[in-house]
Amino acid sequence: MKNQKESIRKMVTYLNNEEKDGGFWLPNIQRPFVWKEDQIERLFDSIMRQYPISTLLIWRTKDPIRRRKFIDNYKNGIKLSDYYVPEDTKTKLLVLDGQQRLQSLFIGLKGSYEKRELYIDILSGDLVAPEDIRYKFKFLSKENAVFPWIKLKDIVFNNDLSLEIADSIIESLPDELNSEDKKRIHRTVDLIRQQFVTEDLVVYQELDSIDNPKAYREDDVVEVFIRANSGGTRLEKSDLLFSLLTSSWNEADERMEELLADLNVLGYDFTRDFILKTCLTVLNKGARYEVKKFRDENTRQELIDKWNDISKAIQDVRDYLYNKTYIRTDKAMPSYLVLIPIIYYRFHFPKHKLDQIPKLDEYILRILLSGAYSGTPDNLIDRSVKQIIAQKEFNVDDIFSLIHEDGRSLDISTNTILKQYYGSKNIHLIFNIWYRNFNYMPAYQDNLPQVDHIFPQSLLKQIKLQNPNSGRYDLLKYYAEERDQIANLMLLTADENGPSGKRDISPEVWFAEKDEMYLETHLIPKNPELWKLENYEAFIEERKKLILEKFKHMIQEEQVSIT
């Protein structure tokens, strides 16, 4: 890996330009440009303030990776397919990290944003707080660009001396400027020329797969790419591998986005990464990502030919998840990988109904709750699907045995249950198991179940302890940890928790007219004395016992303890 330096002016002229070592391009793995006007303008302000530009990451290769041009004239609704470049085996430089910055520089210096070009307030530059804008930039139409706004590219790409450029600006004005404004124009032009023309401010690290093919193989570059982008826009290994698929399938981007939009409309967050891993598994290629799998033309063609059936299988499992487990939000899905064996079964045995598989819902819920699919479960997924195809059925007990053989635990301890709290991710899973046997469909608002405090926070916060320093009763007795614990939570319908519902009503009042079935559904101790505020701690201990009794079928006997 070697470092290179270029001035900003040179760098933007190398983009989309084959004459510079094949030119700089964007691989199709890169997501669309997402920066807004103010982000671009702030970048240019940072450059003028001599803040460093982070190092870019470039891949020099001859591989036939699908790529596209940088956008010069940006507009909303732009189609990336309009910027695709035909594949070739010529030398090229692909930007792996730094797209947003380079694209912003290209738009500002060589193009436009919604038909408006970038201008600088030539009289700006007063000292300001670090977080404020010092040098003002703005995208303007020509008719709205009046002094002190000057088109930036006219200064950057002018071959005259800085002194001559500044004098030319001053002489073009209809009104005479005072001496201080003239000096400021000269200083600003000098700084623009320094930052954009003279200084080599763009630094990039080059992964050279041409001169060092053994040092940077495709798999190595994939890993470097993932790590380089781990702190920015979420990018997965599948993004690079998907670019290999698109080389054989022009509709790949569109079909993938259509599927993801359909899957996620109900509140989930299925990803391209998940879809491609599922495709590999369904086609019996193994769940592990490897570049060679997507390099194989037969694999790509099989995926294309079976895309509709694979999509249907994924959608059917999504529907089962939504309708049979009441997990209706990404918030309740620690991992989507648990679904891949089910999708495999659905794809290969489409006539078998999912809702007739014994304990299928327990398979999903137990694995999610125990975290059995955490880490890298590729080997476990492969073993599971081999068993499915051999048995021609989805046997939950046998898959659980495979999970144990893989050294993974399906055990759910008392802490797994009792340590859940208001807002925790698994609270949705806990309530799912808790309420499902009563045919009690949780209410959802903004894709989240309505979890309510039995003893309202407002009441618990009123209980104070004496401050030993002041003698005043101003110390909270029950902090968030005590108030938000699962033993003080219940699931309510929208009506129950609405304006005319429970809200801040004490349990002593709320439960007074509730029947026995209601109390049993919500695992409420039936002793009315425990519903009083002064008996909060005793209520919590009794309710913990009821909760553990509810989940005893999932908890090992020796672990059933509330201490």
TIFI-681381 format. One record per residue: x, y, z of N, C-alpha, C, O in turn. Coordinates in steps of 0.02 Angstrom, whole numbers, plus 50000, padded with zeros to 5 digits. Atoms other than C-alpha are relative to their C-alpha. Example, Ala and Ser with C-alpha at 12.3 -4.5 7.8 and 13.67 -1.06 7.14 Angstrom:
% residues 2
500454994150000506154977550390500455006050000500975005950033 499584994149997506844994750357499615005550037499865011050045 
***
This chain:
% residues 563
500434994150000500005000050000500455006250000500885006950043 499594993950004500745016749948499575006150002498995006149981 500364993749995500245034549980500165004549940500735005049918 499934995350055499955047049840499705006650022499265006850065 500274993449985499615065749846499865003749936500225003249887 500194995850057498745077449725499675006350026499405006450081 500384994049983498055094949727499264998649985499104994149946 500725001150012496165096349730499835001249927499444997549898 500164998550070496135104349557500204994249955499824992349911 499795005750041497145090049482499544994050012499354990549965 500395005949984496125076949574499325000049965499124994949938 500674999950031494435082649508500054999349924499584997249892 499925000950072495135082849331500164992849983500084990749925 499855007150011495675064649352499374995650005499374989949982 500615003949993493905058949395499674999149932499595003949894 500325001750065493065050249246500485001249942500255001849885 499514998250051494685053449149500484994249989500914993050031 499595005950013495505038149070500735001749989501164997249993 499304998250015497095047849031500444999850062501054999550056 499615000349938497635047449214499984992950026499564991250068 499935006849975498145029349242499344996349997499184992350041 500645003350007496455023649180499425003850029498845002350017 500524995849972495515036749278499734997450066499784991550082 500335001749936494625037149447499264999149989498935003249956 500715001850010492905028949453499714997550065500074996350113 500345002949943491625022749576499784992949984499424991949935 500265006850011491345003949589499264999950017499035003750059 500725000249988489524999149587499824997850070499234998350090 500145001649930489694993149766499825006250039499465005950089 500124993849964489645011249819499265001949997498935001449945 500694997849997487965017649877499925006649962500425009749944 500104993550033487175032849794500285005750041500375005150102 499774994049967487815050149835499455002650045498885003450023 500534998349952486895055849992500105006850033499665009150070 499894993649967487665072350045499525005349974499355005449915 500444994450017486525087550048500415006349986501025006449995 499654993750017486945105249993500425002650058501005004350049 499634997149944487435110950167500624996050018501114998850042 499425004149986488615096150188500565001549950501155001749969 499504998350050489495100350025500315006850016500925007650015 499764993349985489615118650072500455000150062500945003850065 499595000449939490315114150243500684996949984501194998950014 499365002950020491655103350161500465005349971501055005549988 499594994750030492255118150058500235005150053500785007750049 499804995649945492255129050214500584996950039501045000450059 499465003549964493335115850301500665000449963501195001349993 499404999650041494565116050158500315007050005500915007750013 499754993149994494695135050165500295001350069500735005550076 499754999049932494985133950352500614995750014500874995350070 499405004049999496425122250314499944993950047500434991650076 500105006249964495645107550403500214994349954500124994849894 499785005650043496355090850341499424996249970498894995550000 500475004550033495415080050218500234992950014500814991250003 499815006849983495395061950274500284996349940500104997749883 499675003950054496445049750174499494995749963499054992649993 500445004050042495545041350029500314993149990500914992150000 499775006750014495675022949984499834998249928499254998449908 500075001350072495945018149802500254992949984500744990650011 499805006750023496035001149718500215000549926499805002149883 499755000050069497125000049562499964992849975500274988350002 500145006850023496564985049461499864999949926499705005049895 500215001250069496274977849289499394995449997499134993849944 500575004749997494864966349347499385003349970499295009349976 500614997250032493214968449253499455001450052498914998550049 500494998149949492324976249402499545005349971499775010149939 500474995050026490744985649357500095006550038500175006650099 499874993549970490945004049388499565005349967499225004049918 500384994550028490145020849356500405006450006500905006950042 499684993449999490625038849327499795003850064499285002350094 500214995249950490615052349459499475004649968499505006049908 500534995750025489085063449442500255007249998500515009850047 499804993050004489465080849378499415004650016499475009050059 500594995849989487735088749371499474996150039499074992450010 500445003949956486775081849519499295002950001499195009049998 500704998049992484875082149531499634994350034499834988550028 500405005149966483585072949635499704995249950499504997249895 500295005150043482965056749561500474997649946500264994149900 499525002050051484545054049462500074992449999500054989350051 499935007250007484775036349395500744998249994501085000649948 499305002050002486455028449432500164996149937500734996349912 499885003950061486235017249281500215004449941500535002049895 499804995550053486465032549171500755001450002501035004149953 499294998549993488255033649235500434993749998501034994050010 499625006250003488755015349214500505000249942500375003249889 499465000450050490355011949117500084992749980500084988350024 499915007050021490594996149012500614996850034501115000150045 499445003649968491694982949093500584999449951500494999049890 499415001350040493464980949031500564997450045500494997350106 499425002549963495144973849083500585004949998501165003050004 499484994850001496084990249070500155002350071499775000950118 499824997249935496964998749213499485005250020499275009349979 500484995249975495775008649322500115001050074500404996750108 499934998449929495735016849494499295000650029498925005150011 500675000149971494185012849597500015002750071500425000650112 500024996849934493725023349748499604995650048499004994850041 500315004249951493365011849894499755003950060499245002250090 500204995949943493275025150030500145007349983500705009049965 499924993050014492995043750006499535002649946499615008249921 500464998050054491565044149880499665006750014499655011149971 500394994049985490565057649970500425006349992500195011349965 499564994150005492055069549981500195001549927500135007249905 499804998950070492665066949802499415002249957499475006649914 500594998150039490905067849732499805007250014499595010749968 500164993149982490605084049827500475004949966500265010149941 499504995750033492215091649759499865000349925499935005649894 500145000250072491745086149582499405004249982499415007949933 500604996150012490015093749592500155007550008499935011649968 499864993049986490675109849667500465003349950500395009349936 499484997050043492135112349548499914998549926500175002149884 500085001850071491605103649387499284999549978499154998449918 500705001050019489715102749392499535004850035499665010750042 500534995949969488145108849478499564995850044499584989650041 500475003349956486835104549608499315002949985499175008749999 500664997750021485045105549543500055006249955499685011149965 499894994750051485655116649399500285006450029500265011649996 499694994249969486515128649519500744998650014500914993150036 499285001049990488395131149529500225002850067499865006650099 499764998249934489455133749683500355006849999500805008049958 499714993349993489885151649733500285001050070500064997750117 499734998249935490915158849874499875007550013499935011649968 500054993049979490565174849969500725002450009501045000950059 499294998150002492235182849927500205004650058500795005550071 499864995649943492085194750076499924996350067500004999450119 500075003849937491765180950204500684998050026501194998849991 499365002249972493105174250318500135002750070500675001650097 499924997649932492835182850485500074994150048499794988850036 499915005249950493365172850636499334998350032498955002850051 500625002349970491945162350706500164994150045500734991850048 499915005949959491695148150828500154993949956499934993749898 499815005850041492405131350768499424996549966499494994049910 500565003650029490675124150738499605004249949499165001649915 500364995650046490075139150636500345000349932500914998149925 499734999250067490335143050452500415006449996500155011750013 499574994050007491795154950419500005002549928499885008349915 500004998250072491935154750229499344997549970499214991549969 500675001750022490205155150153499994997749927500235001249882 500105002750068489825144250002499264998849990498904997250037 500715001150014488155142549916499914998349926500245001149882 500185001750069487425134449761499485005149977498945005650006 500444994750024486625148449660499904999549925500334997049889 500114999250072485845151149491500365006349978500515010650020 499624994450026486725163749380499655006750015499985011650032 500374993849990485345176749399499995002150074499895008050089 500004998449929485435175849589500705001150028500785002750087 499304999449977487325176749599500255007149990500535008849938 499764993150002487705194949636500545000950052500584997150101 499444998749954489225202149725499735000550072499225003750083 499305002650001489985196949844500074992749980500594989749992 499955007050020489585179749773500384999349934500195002349884 499585001250058490925173849650500034992549987500114988550033 499995007150017490905157349556500694997150016501204999649992 499375002849976492235146349636500434997249944501034998349943 499605003250053492755136849480500355005149957500875003649926 499674994850040493165153349393500665002250031501105004849997 499374998349966494525156049523500474994049998501074994749985 499585006049995495145138049539500304998249932500884996149928 499765002150066495295134749352500255005849957500295005349896 499714994250034495985151849307500764999450003501044998450057 499285000850002497805151049251500385006450012501005006550009 499664993749984498175169249292500284999650071500124995150109 499734999549932499135174149447499455002250048498965005350027 500504998249950498165176449608499875007550001499305009650008 500074992750000498495195149604499575002349942499145006749950 500384998150060497805196549428499264998050006498825001649985 500695002449992496255186249471499625004750047499055006650033 500334995749952495865196949623499875006949970499335009749979 500084993450031496135213149526499434999849948499055004649942 500535000750050494995206749388499315000150032498845003150005 500645000049964493595203549513499825007050022499255009250014 500124993349975493785220849587499825004849944499375008949951 500124995650057493825229449417499334998749967499055003149933 500645001750032492245220349360499405002850038498845002750012 500554997649958491205228149499499805007149980500245011249964 500224993350020490145243549459500165005450052500245011250035 499874995149947490475251749627500704999050029500964993550032 499335000149970492135256149706499964996950069499514998450108 499955003249934492625245549857500475003950044500935007350021 499524997049955493475251850012500634995750003500634990049980 499345003450001495285246950041499984993550038500324988750019 500025006249961494865233950173499684994349961499924988749964 500325005250041493675224450057500454997649944500464991749927 499525001950053494985224849919500534995350028500714990349996 499495004349969496275217550037499714993150015500044988050006 500325006449983495035204150091499924995749937500034989649940 500065003850062494705199049910500674997049980500704991249960 499335002650016496575197349880500184994250046500454989250024 499835005449953496785186950037499604993749986499874988149988 500425005850012495325175649996500204996449936500224990349934 499785003250063495895172749817500664996450011500764990849986 499365003349984497655168849880499884993450035500194988350019 500145006149961496935156250002499674994749957499844988849963 500325004850045495825148149870500524996649955500524990549947 499485002750044497315146049753500474995350039500694990250013 499565004349959498365139049894499674993350015499984988150007 500345006149978497065126449953499774995549944499754989449952 500285004050054496375120749787500484998749942500384994049903 499565000450059497815123149664500724998150019501004993649989 499295000749985499525123949746500164994150045500584990050029 499855005149951499485112549896499724993149979499174992749952 500235006850013499345093549876499624997550062499904994250105 500405001449941497935091349999499644993349998499434990750050 500355006550006497145075449931500514994450007500964993649965 499565005749987498035060350003499604993649992499064993050021 500355006350007497555042949951500484994150004501054994449981 499635006349997498155025549990499794995649943499194994849930 500145003950059498285014449839500134992650011500694990650027 499925007250000497974995749843500134997949928499684998449886 499805001450069498904989949688499964992549986500404988750006 500095007050019498244973449620500324998449933500284992749909 499685001150064499194975749457500744998350011500984993149987 499295001249987500994977149516500104995050057500624991750061 499955004649943500634966949674499384995650004498994996150052 500625003950002499284954349626499924995250059499364993750079 500055004649944499714942549770499865003750065499565000950112 500104996149939499674956449900499275002150008499015002350064 500694997649996497924962449855499564996149953499394998349897 500485003950037496804948749794499305002850012499215007050056 500684997449993494944951849775499734999150070499415003650097 500255001249933494534943949942500325004750050500005007050097 499664995349956495844954850026499705007049994499595010450044 500284993450011495134970449947499315000650030499125005850056 500675000049969493384965650004500065001550074499705005750101 499934999149928493984964650184500255007150017500005010250064 499764993249989494944981150172499435005049990499375009850028 500564995650015493414989250097499505000350058499285005750077 500475000349944492284983450239500275003950060499915007850090 499714996749941493474989450374500065007549990499965011450037 499934992850013493775006150290499345003650006499335009550025 500654996849999491915009550282499604998750063499025000650069 500375002049940491455002850454499765005950040499285005350078 500204994249961491345020350526499555004849963499325009849992 500424995450040490355028450386499354996849981499034993350021 500615003150025488885023250280500054992550005500554989549986 499995007249989488425005450321500104996449934499694997049888 499855003850060489224994250189500194992950019500584991950066 499865006949984489274975350191500414996949944500494999749890 499625003650050490334962650100499574998649939499824998349882 500465001450056488804959049995499985005649949499835004449891 500014994450047488924976449918500504999149944500375000749886 499495001350051490524971649829499824993949959499884993949898 500185006150036489934954149786499405001249954499354998149901 500584998650041488304961149720500195003249934499855002349883 499774996950062489284971149592500204994749950500154995849889 499835005550045489874954449521499364997149969499354995349910 500645002550026488064948749504499735004649947499465002349897 500294995250048487564964649413500354999749933500085002149883 499665000650064488864960749279499624995349953499704995849892 500395004650041487684946949219499265001749998498884998749961 500714998749992486034954849266499895007550006499995010450059 500084992750000485634972649218499455002450047499465008150071 500564998149957484034972549322500134998550073499694999450115 499865002249932484914966649480499855005450052499525004150102 500114994649952484894983549568499265001350011499035001850068 500724998549996483074986749528499614994550035499184995850077 500375005649971482464969349575500164999350075499724997850115 499815000449929483444969449739499645005450040499375004150094 500334994549964482744986449789499254998850006498955000450057 500725001549997480974980849746499864994950056499384995750094 500105005149949481154965449857500095002950070499685001650114 499874997149934481904975050003499445004850020499245005050079 500544995349985480554988449991499384996250023499044998350070 500585003949981479204975150000500104996750068499644996850110 499875003549937480014965650144499995004850060499775002950114 499924995349944480314981150249499425004850010499445008950056 500564995349994478674990150223499624999250066499295003850089 500365001349938477994982050381500405001850063500155000950118 499624997949942479394988350493500644996250012500974997350063 499395003849992480824976150468500595003749968500515009149940 499414997150030482594979650410500424994549966501004993649982 499645004850040483054965750290500525003749958500395009349935 499464996750036484684969750201500224996049939500054990149932 499725003550058485564965550039500454994350023500464989049993 499565005149972486824955950144499604993650015499814988149998 500425005849982485444944650211499734996649937499744990449933 500305002950061484644942150039500514995849963500354990249942 499505003750038486264936749955500244993850038500364988650007 499815005949960486764925150098499444994849995499594988849990 500565004750008485024917450086500014996749931499904990749925 499965002850068485214915349898500534994649995500414989349966 499465004950002486874906449918499794993550035499924988050011 500215005949962486124894850048499474996149963499514989949957 500555003350036484544891049950500254996249939499984990949922 499735003250060485584886749796500534994850017500884992349973 499535005149976486644874749902500735001749985501134997449968 499314997750010488224885149883500355001450066500945003250067 499714998549935488504887150069499875007250019499855011649976 500184993349976488104902250177500585004950000500475011050001 499424995649994489874909050183500115004149936500035001649880 499844995650057490314923850072500694998449973501184998350010 499365000750034491684920449946499935003049930499435001849896 500034996750065492074930549791499924994949944499564996149895 500025004950055492304914749687499294997549986499144995549930 500695002350011490474910049712499645004649952499275002349908 500334995250045489894925949626500385001049935500135003949887 499635000050062491274924549498499764994549953499834994949892 500235005750039490514908049442499385001949960498865003749988 500544997950044489414911649293499384995750009498824998250004 500575004549991488314896449325499605001850062498995001550062 500344998049938487944902149503499605006449988499025006950010 500364993850014487484919549443499384998749959498845001549973 500575001350044486354912749308499454996250037498864997550027 500505003749961485504900649428499625004750047499025004150055 500324995249956485164914849549499505004249961498955005649985 500454996050042484414925249408499384996049981498824998649986 500565004250022483334910849346499514998650056498914998050044 500425001949943482674906949521499835005850046499555004850100 500104994249957482554924649587499275000750024499155002050083 500714999249981480644925149585499804995050053499444996850100 500185005249952480484908749679500345001350067500045000350120 499654998449938481804913849806499665005950035499555005750096 500354994249972480944930649831499344997950033499175000350087 500655002349972479274921849858500114996250066499724997150112 499865003849939480034910249989500175004850057499945003950114 499814995149949480794925050083499385003850024499285004950084 500614996349982479144934550077499524995750041499204998350087 500445004549962478174919350140500244999450073499834999450119 499745000649932479324917650290499925006650037499785006650097 500134993549969479194936250322499275000550024499145003050078 500704999849982477304934450323499864995550061499464997350104 500085004449941477414919850445500255003550062499925003450114 499714996349944478524930150558499525005350025499425006150085 500454994549983477294944550554499344997550031499095000350079 500665002249981475704934550575499984995050057499494994650094 500015005549952476214920150688500435001250062500354997750112 499594998749941477504927350808499885007050027500095008550083 500134993049980476924945550817500655004150006500645009550034 499394996050004478734950950792499935004449938500035002049882 500194995850056478304965750684500445006249993500235011349964 499554994350003479784977250700500724997650003500864992550034 499295001549996481644976950676500265000250071500754996850088 499794999449930481784981650859499994993350036500344992450085 500075006549966481294963850905500384994549963500284988649978 499635005050039482474955250782500765000850010501085004449971 499274999449990484244953550853500394997249941500944999749926 499665002950058484704942850703499484997149952499014993749973 500455002750051483834938650540500234993249975499864989749940 499715006250026484974923650507499604993950020499614988849986 500405005649977483804912450606499474998049948499234992449949 500525001350050482594913750460500254996149939499854993349902 499735003050061483764906750327499824992649993499604990649938 500215007050009483444888050362499264999349984499064994849947 500725000350014481564891450360499885001849927499484998649893 500074998050071481724900350192500234994449954499924993049903 499755005750039482744885750127499464994749995499334992149941 500535005149999481364873750179499415002249957499144998249919 500574997450038480014884750103500154999749925499714998149885 499825000050071480964886049938499994992949971499734991849917 499935006850026481314867449919499374995850009499284990849975 500625003849989479624861449986499425005050002499105005850054 500504994650002478404875049931499294997850016498875002050032 500685002349987476864863949954499884998950075499314998150096 500075001149928477204861650141499845006750033500185011750021 500204993849968476334874650248500425001450062500534997050104 499574998349943477404883850373499624999650066499914997550116 500365000049937476024885250502499824993050024499524992250077 500105006849978475934866250510500644996750025500644990850043 499375002649973477744864250565499975000550076499925006050103 500034999749927477724859450750500575004150030501155003350010 499514996249961478614871850865500425004949958500965007049980 499604995450041479194883050723500075006850034500605009950031 499964993649967478764898650821500494999750059500855004550073 499525000849945479754891750970500715000149973501165002950005 499344999950031481234888950854500245007249991500815008850008 499814993050012481234907350806500125003750065500645007050074 499974996149938480914914350978500564997850046500915002050075 499485002449955482104903251076500695001949974501125004050013 499354998250028483554906250958500135007450006500685009550023 499914992849994483264924950957500145002050073500565006250086 499954998149930483094925751145500664997650031500955001150073 499385002849972484604914651184500625002649965501175002149991 499434997650038485704922551051500404994349969501004995149957 499655005950025486134905350981500305001049931500764997449912 499744998750067486434912550807500485006050000500615008949947 499554994349998487614926150866500684998049971500814992149960 499345001450029489374927750795499944998349927499605001849889 500005002250070489644918450631499714993049996500084988150005 500325006650000488384904250614499984996649932499564992249921 500045002850068488764899950431500034992450000499644989249965 499945007349998489304882150473499364996850027499144991650003 500625002549971487744879650579499435000349949499034995749945 500514999450052486634885950438500084994549948499594991449928 499885005150051487454874050315499814993150026499514989149988 500185006549971487234859050432499244999350006498964993949996 500735000149992485424863750463499654998449933499194994449931 500345001150065484954864350278500154993149972499744990249938 499855006950022485844847950243499534995150034499304990350004 500465004349964484774839950377499295000749973498934995749967 500674998850028483204847950306499914996249935499394993049924 500065003250066483544841350132500014992450007499704988949968 499965007349990483974823950199499354997350029499114992050009 500615002349966482414822650309499375002049962498834999349973 500574997350037481294832250189499465002950047498875002750032 500444996849952480544840950340500405004950043501015004750045 499674995249955480904854950462499864997650071499344999250100 500085002949933481154845850627500365004550050500985004550053 499724995149953481414858950763500454996750051500994999350066 499595003449949482064846550893500684997949972501194998550006 499365002150030483384839950774500455006049986501065005549993 499594994050012483954857450729500275002650067500845005050070 499764998149934484064861650914500604995650020501084998050050 499445004549985485204846350932500625002249962501175002049990 499434997550038486314853050793500315006150032500925006950033 499764993849968486434869650883500424998250062500945001250073 499625002249941487004860851043500664996849978501184997950010 499395003250025488254850450943500515005249976501125003949977 499554994750024488964866650873500295004150058500655008950047 499734996649942489364872151050499635006350018499895010550055 500404994049986487984885151057499454998350050499184992850051 500495001149947486774887151200499325002649980499255008049951 500694997950008484894887851187499685001550067499085002950072 500264999049932484724890051374499795007250011500115011949988 500244993449980483734904451442499995000150076499644996250108 499934999749928484184909351619499505004950030499145008449994 500444995249967483224919151748500205007249983499775011549975 499774993350018484304934251707499785002049930499645007849917 500234998650068483824932651524499315003250002499155007649962 500684997549994482054936051580499975006350044499725011550023 500114994749950482174947051734500435006249989500275011550015 499574994250012483564958451672499775004249941500095009149923 500274995850053482504964851529499695006350031499475006350089 500244993649974481954982851548499655004049946499675002149887 500374995750046480914996451467500485002649946500975006049960 499604997850055481644999651294500534995149978500854996249926 499505004950021482794984451287499754996149940499144995349931 500195003250062482814974951124499594993650010499104992549975 500335006449990482274958051192499355000550039499004995550048 500634999449963480814965151290499424998249955498914995649979 500535001750047479764962851133499934992449992499384989849985 500035007250004480244944551122499694997050063499294992350059 500275002549937479864941751305499245000650001498894995950018 500734999050000478134949251288499654995749948499084993649957 500295004350052477844939351129499854993150030499294990650024 500095006649970478104922851220499485000250056499074995750064 500444999049942477184929251371499275000149980498854996650009 500704998750016475584934851285499714995649945499104995449937 500265003450059475444923651132499524994450016499054993249978 500445005649983474624908951220499295002350018498844998250021 500664997349983473164920351267499665002949938499135006149944 500264997150061472874925051086499935007650008499445010649985 500014992849983473284942651144500475003549952501085003549963 499584996850051473914952350994500235006850024499825011350033 499764993649975475034966451054499825005749953499815004949892 500134994150040474584983850996500665003149979501145003050017 499394996850025475874992850891499855007149980499345008749951 500054992950020476145011250868500695002149979501165001550018 499344998550028477565017350758500444993850002501044994350016 499645006450004478064998950743500264997550067500684993050068 499775002249935478334996950931499414998050044498905001450044 500535001849953477274987551059499935005550053500425008950069 500104994949949476504998951189500124997050069499684994050099 499795002649935477434994251346499845005450052500025011250044 500224995249949476735002451503500274998150068500344992250084 499795001149931477355004551681499384998650043498905002550042 500565001649955476184996151806499945005350054499425008550063 499964994449954476705008051943500295005849959500885005749943 499764994650044476835024351843500645003350026500745004050087 499374996749981478525032851842499865006350040500215008050088 500164993749966477705048951897499874999050074500065003250115 500135001649930477135040752059500644997850036500774999950093 499395002549968478775031852094500515005550012500895005450060 499524994549992479755047852069499815004550059500225008550083 500214995849943478745055952208500264997450066500275001050116 499745003049938479485044152337500725002150009501155000449968 499334997249989481015052652409500304997550066499934995750113 499625001749940482345048252538500325006350029500425011249993 499704994249967483125060152663500735000749979501114995949979 499324998450018484715068552606500415000850064500265005350104 499614999549937486015065652744500385006550007500565008550062 499624993749997486905081752698499575006050017499785010350056 500434994149989485445093752698499424998650047499115003350073 500575001849959484135084152796499345000349962498824998349988 500614999550040482885087352656499854993349966500304989349952 500205006150036481895073352572500005001649925499475003049896 499944998250071482545076352396500394994949960500604996249904 499655005350037483395060052348499514994749975499094992250013 500445005250027482505047952231500124993350034500694991350046 499935006749972482155031152309500064994949945500444990149950 500005004850055481825022252145500275003349937499955007649907 499704997450060482985026052002499754996049939499364991349947 500265003150062482695020851820500064992550000499614989049977 499905007349999483405003451848499444996550037499204991250016 500545003049962482074999851980499325001249967498884996949969 500654998350030480655008551887499874996349935499314994449920 500085002650067480995001251715500084992449994500044989749939 499905007250003481264982951761499374996549976498814999149983 500565003550031480164970051676499454998450049498864998050030 500525001649950479264966051839499535005850012499015005050045 500454994249995478504983451829499705001949932499455007449923 500234998550068478004982151646499444995349980499414989650002 500535004050029476484975951553499875002549929500065008149912 500164998150069475854976351374499275001849996498834998050018 500694997650004474294986451337499805001249928500215002549884 500264998250066473184989051187500025007649993500115011250042 500004992850012473105006151107499455003650040499555009050067 500554997049962471425009451189500165000450074500025005450107 499845000149928472035004251361500515005250019500505008050074 499464995449984473545015351350499895006949969500355011149970 500154993650032472695029951261499825005450049499885004450110 500174994349957472115046751328499504998350055499545001050110 500515001849950470635038851418500174993450034499754990650070 499805006449972471625023451471500395000750064500295005350103 499655000449937472835019051609500455006050013500395009350064 499524994449994474215031851582500315000350070500694995850087 499694999349935474695037951758499564997550058499664999450116 500445002649948473335028651852500384994850041500744990650013 499665004749957473985018852001499714993049991499134992449973 500275006850006473814999851999499444998750049498994994750034 500535000949951472735000852154499325001949971498824998749986 500624997850033471425009952050499874996049937499314993849924 500075003250066471755001751881499774992750006499344990549968 500165007149994471634983651940499374998650041499124993050042 500575001049954470174986452060499404996749967499074992649998 500595002650033468844982251931500174994949946499744993049906 499805005050050469844969951825499834993050024499884991550083 500185006849980469284951851821500634995750007501194997849992 499455004549985470354936951866500404998249937501014997649940 499665001750062470744932751684500495005649980501045004249956 499574994450016471464950151658500644999850042501195000750017 499425000249955472594948451810500464994249981501074994949983 499595005750019473184931251753500365001249934500944999249926 499694998450064473514937351577500635004250010501145002949978 499444995449989474664951051642500454997950058500905001650077 499605002749945475384940251783500045005050058500575006750082 500064995249945474774952251918499854996350066499374992550068 500175002949935474854946752101499285002050020499095007850012 500724998849988473044945252158499855003250068499285005050081 500094996749935473294952352332499965007549991500465010649973 500084992850011472584970252322500475004350042500635009950023 499544996249958473744975752463500655001549963500975006749974 499384999250038475214973552344499945005349946500445007549918 500104994950053474454986052222500105007150027500115011949988 499914993449971474745000352344500725002349991501194998349992 499354997150014476195012052313500524998350054501104997050039 499535001449946476965008852485500254992850000500744991250034 499805007150004477074990252442500334998349933500334992549912 499705001050067477984992552276500514994450000500494990049956 499475005050000479484981952323499734992950010499974988249979 500315006649990478414967552386499644997849937499654991949920 500345001550063477384968452226500514997349949500384992249916 499495001950048478974967152121500244992850014500314988949968 499755006749984479584951652214499484994649984499664989349959 500525004950015477914942752198499904999249924499794993749900 500105000450073477764947052013500594996449967500504993049916 499435003750027479524940451979499874992550004500034988849958 500165007149992478944923752046499514997749946499584992349917 500505001850051477444923751929500314999949930500144995649889 499674999750065478534928551780500434993849990500414990749936 499575005850006479774914651814499584993649994499784988949959 500455005750007478344902351834499744999549928499674994149900 500234999750070477724907851663500524997249952500354994049902 499475001950046479404904551584500394993850023500934992449996 499625005649973479914889151682500134994649947500624990949953 499895005050053479724878251526500605001649957500854997449920 499434997950040481144888151448500635000950042501175001950016 499444998849955482254889951602500214993550033499784989650053 499755005949966483364876451675499795000350074499805005650105 500285000149933482674870851843500475002950053500265006550098 499544997749949484264874451940500115007549996500405010450042 499904992850007484254892351874499405004050024499445010150030 500604996549982482494896451930500075002950070499934999550120 499904996549936482864908952067499975007449986500205009649934 500044992850010482534927352089500535003650039500535009850043 499454996849963484074930352194500615000549957501125003149979 
***
